[in-house]
Amino acid sequence: IAATGIDNCRPVVDGRSLVSHPFDPDAPAVSAKVPLLIGTCETETAFDFALNPKNFALSAEESKARVKFLLGLDDRGADAMLAAYRRTHPVATPSELVIFIFSDYKYRQNDIKAAERKAAQGAAPAYMYLFTWRTPVLDGNLKTPHTLCIPFVFGTVDVASGITGTAPERYALSEKVMGAWVAFARSGNPNHARLPAWPAYSVAKRTTMIFDNECKAVDDPAGADRIAINSAPTYVAELAGRR
């Protein structure tokens, strides 16, 4: 795999061993009555960018080229996508815009679709979250990268200080996150006393729990980004290995 430059190993719908996608075109009937807790980190793909520090210093032209390539857009489409995200993130650097865009494209839009389909099924609730707490490591360039939420879920922020840093604020957030996961494991509902009320996800409101130093339930956070990324061609798994 390494010799060919391909780094994607994942299940494939083959019509025999795996006869259908678990969440396409609908939520799976086998788990219809099982609640769903689902979400992402805000800048998932910053983790990939860290492979080369130059990725955090892209020019506007380089950021456009990456958006064109990764999303399969032409010049006009790339300009429109970057402009849409610029409106939501007015002070973002060109590199940060690419990270926001591809994090939504590769990760968040699919989680939102899964929550939508679970909610539409109507048999059990879906609870959506967005982890936005930003790590100070690597001069803050990573922001909220892939896997950052895991040590907060398991209470291992000290073991994972290489990615979380050492600020004492980590502990309070970890207590809130752990409380949500424990409550969900016990009852199928992540609400607990240390969090604001967390309603189940619905297409009408799209309520999402923001996990940060101040946790809050927000209806359709970054909704303009959600609409913009949904206009891009369907994500192709093979692109995940390209930089």
Phi, psi and omega in degrees: 000312181298324183294331181271351181081009180264126182238025180249112173238115185204159177299148181231133175292112182247000179078000181235290178283319176239103191275341180204159176290137184294340180227023179217124011271355182223168172295148186290136180293328185298332180243026185304324184266009180259121178299157183235131171246119190214146178176183184218170167274153188293320183237061184310313189280358172299332176302318178289323181298333184293348178297336180215114181306334180297338179296337181270007180227041180290147172278170177300321180293319179293321179295320178295318180298321180290320179296318177301313184290311186290326183258356179068040183255159171271183183303314182296318180294319179295317178299318181294320180294314179297320179295321179297315180288329177297325179294325179279328184235072190295337182254009181291144174284166176305320178296317181295323177298317178299318180297314178300314184295309185286334174296318177292320184292315186275329187240295196293321183298326180288323176294321178296318178298320179296318179295320177301314184288327175294316179297319181295330180296325171074010183261335179205152185282158169244140178239122184256139175228161173224118181271115186242359178300134187253129179282144178276353184293159184052045178058026178080003184294331183287333184055258182233077189280169174310134178080354183299327183289338188299311179296336176287327178291321186261002178070033183242037184294332177287317177300324183260029183297341177297334177249335182266342189080195186234009183298138181296341180299341181301325188292318180296318179294318179300321178298320180291318181293313179301319180300321179293316181293321179294315179299319180293319179297325182282320192231351186081011181224120185278000182294140173204173193296336185269000177244153169297164179303135185238094180289157174296154182288141173216151178294331181293321184243330180056041182295131186227133176279123176269118177264112180204187177303325169250110179275139180205149176270123185236136176279120175052059179298140183052043182300325179296324176294318179302315181293318181296314184290333177291346178276349181281158176303155181304137181298131178255124187304324183299335180291340184299333181273356183266146180240000000 
